[in-house]
Amino acid sequence: MLTCKELVANSSDFLDRQLSLRLRLSIRAHLAMCRKCRRFIRQMRLSQAVLRQLPEGQSAELDALAAELARRRRDMR
């Protein structure tokens, strides 16, 4: 049985459909039994969808925004 740590390590390739059939089936079996990993994969899919919606060529602005949000989050702790 696949562990949660192994699922996370293979999650990007799983979502990009770049895994062998055997590993995909192992991940699907794990997801059928693990609520936390199902939530993680849903969040990853949502993140991918959001990133696909972003316009091209604004990476410097987005990097600055991400850095500012990270700074604010650290300050809140």
trRosetta pair geometry for C-beta under 8 A, 3 or more apart (Angstrom, degrees):
i j d omega theta_ij theta_ji phi_ij phi_ji
1 26 7.7 161 -149 -158 36 93
1 29 7.3 -119 -131 115 79 120
1 30 6.8 127 -176 -88 83 89
2 6 4.9 -128 -166 86 86 127
2 7 5.6 98 141 -59 122 87
2 26 4.6 112 -39 156 123 106
2 27 6.2 -22 46 -85 172 49
2 29 7.3 127 17 73 108 97
2 30 4.4 -70 68 -56 112 138
3 6 4.7 98 54 6 78 101
3 7 7.1 -136 97 -6 43 86
4 7 5.5 -53 -150 34 34 114
4 8 6.4 34 153 -19 66 103
4 30 7.7 170 -84 179 51 129
4 34 6.4 -177 -89 -166 95 156
4 36 6.9 0 -126 90 135 118
4 37 5.6 -146 -126 -69 86 114
5 8 5.9 -52 -149 35 31 111
5 9 6.4 32 152 -20 63 107
6 9 5.6 -54 -147 36 33 114
6 10 6.4 10 159 -1 66 111
7 10 6.2 -74 -148 49 27 95
7 11 6.2 56 151 -65 66 90
7 14 7.8 -7 -163 -21 70 156
7 27 5.8 126 -125 -129 90 87
7 30 5.5 -146 -77 111 131 153
7 31 7.6 144 -141 -60 141 80
7 34 7.6 -164 -5 69 167 152
7 37 5.2 7 113 -142 159 135
7 40 7.7 109 119 81 117 139
8 11 5.4 -23 -146 -19 33 122
8 37 7.8 -120 -56 -123 77 95
8 40 6.8 -61 -96 159 89 154
10 13 5.4 -63 -167 51 68 109
10 14 5.4 78 133 -34 87 104
10 19 6.3 59 -178 -92 118 136
10 23 6.4 -129 -166 171 156 125
10 27 6.5 -126 98 -81 126 128
11 14 5.4 -55 -144 35 30 116
11 15 6.3 25 160 -15 66 106
11 40 7.0 -85 -114 133 150 111
11 41 6.5 -149 -143 -99 109 78
11 44 5.7 -146 159 -86 124 170
12 15 6.0 -57 -147 39 29 106
12 16 6.2 15 156 -6 65 113
12 44 7.6 -134 -84 -166 57 134
13 16 5.7 -63 -140 49 31 104
13 18 4.4 -93 -159 71 83 102
13 19 5.1 104 131 -57 107 91
14 17 7.6 24 176 -75 30 34
14 18 7.9 -84 -52 45 18 69
14 19 5.6 0 -90 -10 59 137
14 23 7.8 -125 -88 130 91 102
14 24 6.7 144 -131 -112 85 72
14 27 5.3 -155 -117 173 140 174
14 41 7.6 -62 103 -123 133 115
15 41 7.3 176 -74 -153 105 86
15 44 5.8 -131 -60 130 151 122
15 45 6.4 -164 -131 -84 124 73
15 48 6.4 -173 158 -41 141 156
19 23 4.3 -108 174 86 119 120
19 24 5.0 149 91 -56 116 82
19 27 7.3 68 89 -5 168 136
20 23 4.8 88 56 12 83 100
20 24 6.9 -147 92 -6 41 88
21 24 5.7 -56 -146 38 31 113
21 25 6.3 31 156 -19 66 106
22 25 6.0 -58 -152 36 27 109
22 26 6.5 28 151 -20 63 106
23 26 5.4 -50 -147 34 36 115
23 27 6.4 37 153 -19 66 103
24 27 5.8 -55 -150 36 31 110
24 28 6.3 31 153 -18 66 106
25 28 5.6 -52 -144 37 33 111
25 29 6.3 36 154 -21 65 104
26 29 5.8 -53 -149 35 30 111
26 30 6.5 30 152 -18 63 106
27 30 5.6 -54 -149 37 33 112
27 31 6.2 33 153 -19 67 106
28 31 5.6 -53 -144 37 32 112
28 32 6.5 41 153 -28 63 101
29 32 5.7 -49 -153 25 32 116
29 33 7.1 6 156 0 61 108
30 33 6.3 -78 -159 46 32 96
30 34 5.5 -12 165 10 75 124
30 37 6.1 -24 135 85 103 164
31 34 6.3 -72 -116 52 27 88
31 37 5.7 -119 -103 107 65 111
31 38 5.2 107 -163 -82 86 80
31 41 6.4 -14 -115 3 127 152
34 37 4.1 40 107 21 122 112
34 38 6.5 165 96 -17 65 83
35 38 5.6 -53 -149 33 34 114
35 39 6.5 35 153 -19 65 104
36 39 5.7 -53 -153 35 32 112
36 40 6.4 36 148 -21 64 105
37 40 5.2 -47 -145 35 39 117
37 41 6.3 38 155 -18 68 101
38 41 5.9 -54 -149 37 30 108
38 42 6.4 34 151 -20 64 105
39 42 5.6 -52 -149 35 32 114
39 43 6.4 32 153 -18 64 105
40 43 5.8 -57 -151 36 30 111
40 44 6.4 32 151 -20 65 105
41 44 5.4 -50 -146 36 35 114
41 45 6.4 37 153 -20 65 103
42 45 5.8 -55 -150 35 31 111
42 46 6.4 31 152 -19 64 106
43 46 5.6 -52 -147 37 32 113
43 47 6.3 36 153 -21 65 104
44 47 5.6 -52 -148 35 31 113
44 48 6.5 33 153 -19 64 104
45 48 5.7 -53 -150 35 32 112
45 49 6.4 33 152 -20 64 105
46 49 5.6 -54 -149 35 32 112
46 50 6.4 32 153 -19 66 104
47 50 5.8 -54 -148 36 31 110
47 51 6.3 30 155 -18 65 108
48 51 5.7 -57 -147 38 30 111
48 52 6.4 33 154 -22 64 105
49 52 5.8 -53 -150 32 31 113
49 53 6.7 30 152 -21 62 107
50 53 5.7 -60 -157 32 34 113
50 54 7.1 44 148 -36 64 96
51 54 5.8 -39 -157 9 39 116
54 58 7.1 -125 170 58 103 115
54 62 7.0 35 -163 -88 145 150
55 58 5.7 62 84 -1 95 123
58 61 4.7 -45 -179 45 88 116
58 62 5.6 91 120 -25 88 101
59 62 5.5 -59 -141 43 33 110
59 63 6.0 39 158 -25 68 104
60 63 5.8 -50 -145 34 28 112
60 64 6.6 29 154 -17 61 105
61 64 5.8 -55 -151 36 31 111
61 65 6.4 31 151 -18 65 107
62 65 5.5 -52 -145 38 35 113
62 66 6.2 37 154 -20 66 104
63 66 5.7 -52 -145 36 30 111
63 67 6.4 32 154 -19 63 106
64 67 5.7 -54 -148 36 30 112
64 68 6.4 31 153 -19 64 106
65 68 5.7 -55 -148 37 31 111
65 69 6.3 29 155 -17 66 106
66 69 5.8 -54 -146 38 31 110
66 70 6.3 32 155 -19 65 107
67 70 5.7 -54 -147 37 30 112
67 71 6.4 33 153 -21 64 105
68 71 5.6 -52 -148 34 32 113
68 72 6.4 30 154 -17 65 105
69 72 5.8 -53 -147 37 32 110
69 73 6.4 34 153 -21 64 105
70 73 5.7 -54 -148 35 31 112
70 74 6.5 32 153 -18 64 104
71 74 5.8 -55 -152 36 31 110
71 75 6.4 31 151 -20 65 108
72 75 5.5 -55 -148 37 33 113
72 76 6.5 38 153 -27 65 103
73 76 5.7 -51 -152 27 33 114
73 77 7.3 37 151 -25 61 97
74 77 6.1 -51 -162 20 37 111
